[in-house]
Amino acid sequence: MRHVILIAALLCVSGAAYSQDLTAEQRSACMGDYEKFCKGVEPGGGRIIACLSKSSDKLTAACKKVLIAAENK
């Protein structure tokens, strides 16, 4: 969970949008989680990542994996 929160904080500070920071493969891995937990959240400014981090304990393993990988880039 700490990794996901760190990602959210870094992206919020940078002002980067979800779609600009993750590859198509990474977005695909988290699409189900996005639709389940964050569907009404407008992309941009790290809002999607922040929303996903609030549900980090419920995210699929694939989504968690790509979010952690994105943090390590």
Helices and strands as residue ranges (DSSP letters): H 2-14, H 18-21, H 24-37, H 47-54, G 56-58, H 61-71
